[in-house]
Amino acid sequence: MEKNRADLIVKARFVITFSDDEKDVVEDGAVIIKDGRILDILKINEAERLYDAATTIEGENHVVLPGFVNTHTHAAMVYFRGMADDLPLKVWLEEHIWPAESKMLSPEFIRDATELACLEMIKAGVVLFNDMYFYEEASAEVIKKAGMRAVLGAGVLDFPTSIAQNTDEYLQKAETFIKQFRDDPLVVPAISPHAPYTCSPETYKRAISIAEKYSVPVHTHLSETQWEVEEIKKLYGATPIEHLERHGLLRDFMLAAHVVWPTEQEMDILARRGVSVSHCLESNLKLASGIAPVVRMMKRGVRVTIGTDGAASNNDLDVLGELSVVSKIHKAMEGDPTVLDAKTSLKMATTLGYEALGLANVAGRLKKGMAADLIMIDLRKPHLMPLYDVFSHLVYSAKSSDVSTVIINGRVIMKDYKVLTIDEEEVYTRASNWKKRIQEAFNG
């Protein structure tokens, strides 16, 4: 019998599919890939009988699963990592980060810093990230070179910066960026009104109008700190989510980062409006912003996903490391070890991330016809022996350094721990050079 031709076959001890119409785990499985998409998922012996491929990746003692999704970050802030720590959010932002941004941000800075962020995320098994920053066209250039997927939100504020002099200019730049990348296969443009305390209701309305015009996501910070809650009450007479609801500003294509301090009523509003949430636990812990009521939100039907925030406040972009802490801390918060079980938690970091970013029809599950966005994790490590339950090991025991292979849109981006699309040494050299420039800018 003549075999069918494929571009790539990936074999593994376990294949986690999260597919609607197939078993979640295929033991001794193979993923067959052609033209960037999943052609089939079969037992290894069946795959060998039916398919030939130009390339085969042998995954003995590996698990294959959908790649991780970082649903809230500021990628280029990796160059501010460790620059200002152990501070509350308002002081951290106003006295350290915003002054640094005003002096340093440029397309060149964004381009170089984003490449370091891409390298870090690829090595940690992140295949898709949701960014909110400036000069996003420079980020897009690097992301396409790296072969990653990203939703890039053009930042919008109501005060002047080195990026724009007024709200009109921010919105104009955002719309220009959206038009430039709206049909790109890897980069999804978005618009990002920063937060209710930095953007007026009118600015949100205009941003949402642009998003609706081009069918792109809206990405915003929301209810992150108690200070924000009290500030919005003073300004508008309502808590942040109630405030946006009163002005008709919540949509099902909106992703809200943090949501640490929602009331019971506000959680119901988020569920009713279909707003997704990016839970950034480690950043919120480090800035002492609080811990979001994730379990209560999820019980109401709110889609909660995993974000790292920027590396200036986390201080890394490691979604798997984040996930392990998330899964454990909410058990303690709820006094219930059964909440956020390993399988549910893993979906928050993979499948639900694609859904929240409007890409559920693209990838996020290993299923026939979906784009081949997947990673391989090496199970032959001392901290992963012996193995009784693969979901348990991934969430409670695995480390991001166990990710050996990353495939995005059918393209092998990292193989045997080596990133193939980025020159690591060049990236490290540029990072060291930028550190010197940043220090010189502040030390005169």
N, C-alpha and C positions, 0 to 999 in steps of 0.2 A: 504494500500500500504506500502510495506517495504521501509524504508528510507535508503538512502545512508550514509555510515559512513565517517566521517571526523575526523581529529585530533583536529581542532580548528575552531570555528566560531567567527568572530569579527563583532559586530553590531555597527552601528553609525547613527547619524542624517544625516550626509553627508559622502559619499565615493568619494574622488577625484581620478580618475583612470589614467588620462593622457593616455588613451588607444587609439590606432589608430582606432579600430573598434567598440568602445562603447562610450556612452555618457561620457563626462569628469566628470560629477557629478551625482551620484546616491543618491537620497534622501531616507532616511529610508532604508539604504542599509546594506548588510552583505557580508563579505569576507569569503569564505569557504576555509580552508587550510588543505592540507594533504601531508605528506612526505616532508614538507618544501616548497611546492609549492602551488600556488593559483589554487584551483580546480574550483571555480566558483565565480561570483559576482552577487548577486541577490537582489531584494527587501526583506526586513526582513520576510514578510509573506510567500514568496515563499521559502526562505531558511529554515524556520521552517517546511514547508510542505514536503520538499524534503530531508533534511539532519538531521542527529544526529551527535553530536560531543562529544568527551571525555571532552572537555573544551569549555565554551562559555564566551566571554568577552562582557558584556553589555555596550554599548557606548552611552547611552542617553546623549544628549547635547554634543556629541563629533563629531569631524571630523576625518576621517581616510584618510591618504594620503601617497604617497611614502616617505620614509625617506630622510632626508637631506644628501647632499654629500659635503664634504669639499675637494675641488680639489687641494689645496696646503697648506701644513703645515709642520712643523718640530715638531712632537708631543712631543718628549722628552724635548724640550726647555721650557716646562712648569716650570721646576725647575729654570729657569732663569727669570721667570716672574717678572717684576718690578725691576730687578737688575740694569738695565742701561736704563734710559728713557730720553726723550727730547734731543735726539742727532741725527745728520745726519747719514745716513746709513753707510758711509765709516768709520766714527769715532766709531760708535756703534759696527760695526763688528770688526775692526782691533784693537781697544784699549780695548774692553770689552768682546765681545762674543767669539772671537777666543782664547784669553788668558784663558777665563773660560773653554772653551771646552778642551783646551790642558791639563789643570790640572784635570778636573773632569770626562771626558768621559770614560766609561767602560761599559761592558755588564750589570753589576749590576745597574749602574746609568740609562742606557737606559731602562732596564726592569722596574724599579720602577717608573721612570718619565712617561713612556708610559702608565702605568696603571692609573696614575692620569689623563692623557690626555683622555684615554678611558672613564673613569668615567665622566669627564666633558662633553665629546661629547655625550655619551649616554643620559645623563640628558637633553641635548639640542636637542635631536632628530636626531643626526647625526648617520647614520648607516654605512657609507662608507667614508673613508678618504684616501687621496693621500699624502704619506709622502716622504720626502727627508732627509735622515740623515745617521747615521753610526750605526754599530752593529745591523743591521736590523733583524738579526735572533733572537736577544733578544726581540725586539719589537714584532716579529711574535708570540713568545711564549705567551706573555701577551694578544695579540689581540685574539688569539684562545681561551684562557681562558675566556676572556670577551664576546666572541661570536660575535664580530664585523667583518665587512669586511674592508679590507685595501689593497691598492696598495702601496707596500713598495719599495722605490727607494734607492738602494745602492749608496751613494755619491761617486763622482769621482772628484779629484782635480789634479793639476799639481805641487803641492808643498807638502813637507812632513808634516805630522802631527803625533799625537799619534796613528792614525788609520793605516797609511801606510807611507812608506818611499819614494815611487815614484809612477808615473802613472801606471806602470806595476802592482804593488801590489794592487792599488785600483781596477783596472779592473779585476785582478784575483779573488779578494775577491767578487766583484760584480757577476762574472760568477758563482762562487761556490754557492753563495746565491741563484741565479736564478735557478740553477739545483736542489737545495734542496727543493724549494717551488713551482716549476712550475706547479705541479698538485694538489696543495692544494685547498680545496673547499672555503676557506674564504680569504686566503692571496694570492695576486697576486704579484709576484716579478717584479721589474722594475730596470732600470739603470738610474742614475741621474748625468750626467755631470753638475757641479754646475752652470757655466755661461761662456759666451764668454771671460770674462776678467780673469777667473781662469783656463780655459781649452783651449788648442790649437785646431785648426781645426783637427789635427791628432788625438787628444784625442776624440773629438766628433765622428770622423769617426770610430774609434775602438769601442766606446760605441754603436753606431748605428749598427755596424756589429754584436755585441753580441745580441742586441735587436732583430735584424732580424733573427739571428740563432735560438733563442728560442721563437720568437713571443711574446715579452713582450713590454710594453710601455717604452718610453723615457720621462723623466721629467726634465726640466731645468728652470733656471731663464733667463729672456730675456728682454732687453731694460727696465730695472727697473728705472734707474736714468739718469739725464742729464750727470752726471759724467761718467757713463758707455758708453753712446753714444760717448762722446768726446774721451774717452780712446780707444775705439775700432776704431774710426776714425784714431787716432794717430798710433795705432799698425798695422792696416790692410787697411786703406784708404777707409773704408766703415762704414755705420751705422750697428748696431748689426744684424738685420734681413737680410739686404743685404749681410753682411759678411757670414752668414751661408748659404744663398742662393747661393752665388758665389761658395762655396765649396760643393754644393750639399748635405747639411746637414739637410734639412727640410723634415719631413715625416708626414703622416697622423696619425701615432701612437705616435706623439709627443705632449706633453702638455707643453706649455710655461707659466710660472708664471709671473704675473705683466703686461708686455707689456704696459708700461705707455707712452713711447715716440716713437711710430712707426710713420713713415712718411706715406703719402697717398699711395705711391708706396709699402711700406712694408706691409700695411694692405691688399693690393691686393695680395701680395705674400703669406701671411698667408692663405688667402681664397683659393688661387689656390692650395696650397700644403696641405690643409686640416688640418693645425695645429690648435689645440684647445688652448684656453686661459683661465687661471685662474685669475679672477679679485679679487685682494686683497685690496679693497678700504681702509679699516680702517688702515691697516698697512702702506699703501702708504701715507695716510693723516698724520698719526702720525710721520712718518719719513720725512715728507715734500718732498716726492719723486715725487708727482704730482698726477694727476687723469687720468686714462686711457681713451681713446676715445671709450668707449664701444659701444655707439649707432652707431657710424660710422663703427666700425668693424662688428657689427651685420648686418648692412645694406648691407655689402659686402658679407655676408654669413659666416663670421667667427663664430665658436661655442664658445660662451663666458659663462663661468661657475663661481661659487663663491668659493673663498678660503679665509681662515682667515690669512694665514701665521702662523708663530710660535707665541706662547703666549708671547715670549720675546719682540715682536715688535707690538703686537696688542692691548690689552693684554689678549684676551680670544679666545676661539675656538667656538664661538657662530655663526653658519651660519645664523640662522634666524635673529639675531640682525644685522648681516652684510647685509643681504638682504634688510632689511627695509631702511638702509642708502643708499645702492646702488640704489634702486628704486627711491628714492626722489632726491638724489643729481644730477643724470643725467638728470632729468627733468629741474632742474635749469641750469645745464651746457648747455643744448640744447635750453633753453628758450621755451620748449614745454612740457606741462603737460601730453600729450598723449603718450610720449615715455615710454618704459619699463612699460607698464601697469601691473597690479597686477598678472594676469595669466601668462604672459610672464616671469616676474621676478621669480615667483614660479618655473617655469620649469627650469630656470637657476640653481636653488638650489637643484633640484631633478633629473628629467629625463635627462637633458643635461649633468649633472655630470657623470652619468653612461655611456652615449654615449662617452664622452671625454676620459674616462678611458678604453674604449674597452669592456664595460660590458653591452651594450644595450640589448644583448640577454639573459642576466641573470636576471636583475631586472631594477627598475627605473620607471616602469609603473605597475599599478595594473591590471593585465590581466591574463587570463587563461594560465597556463603553466609556468608563470614567478615565480621566487623565491619570497617568501613572505617576502619582506623587507618593512615594513610599520610602521607608527607611528600614535598615537592618540593624538589629542590636545583637551583639555577641553575648551569648549566654554562658560561654565557657570562661567564667570569672569566679574567683573564690567567693565573692559576695553573692553569687547567683547559684550556688550549689548547696544542697540538692534542690531540684525543682519539682514542686507539687502542683503549683497553679501559676500559669504564665502571667495572668493579670496581676496577681499579688506581687510577683517578682518585679514587674515593670514599674509599678507604682511605689512599692515600699523598699525595694532593694537596688534597682538599677540606677546607674549614674549616666549622665550625658556622655561621658568619656567611653561608654560601652557602645556608642553608635559607630558602626564601622563603615556603613555605606548609605549614601543618600541619592535618591533618584527623583528628579522633578520633571514633569511633563515628558517622561520616558527617557530623559537624558541622565546619564550617570555623572553626578556632580562631585561626589566623594566616593572613593573606593579604597577599601583596606586602610581607612583612617586618613587618607591623603586627599585633600581638596584639589580637584583637577582644573578648576576654573579661576583660581586666584593664586598669585605668587605670594606665599606667606611671608617670606623674608622681606620682600619689598613693602608689604603692608606694615610689618613691625618697624622697619626703618622710618617710614613716613610718620607713624604714630609717635616715635621718639622725637622726631624733628618738630612735630606740632606741639608736643609737650614743652619744648624749649621756647617756641614762639609764644605760647600761652603764658608761660612764666615771665618772659621778657615784657609782655604787654602789661602785666600787673605789677611787676617789680621795677619797671622803668628803665 
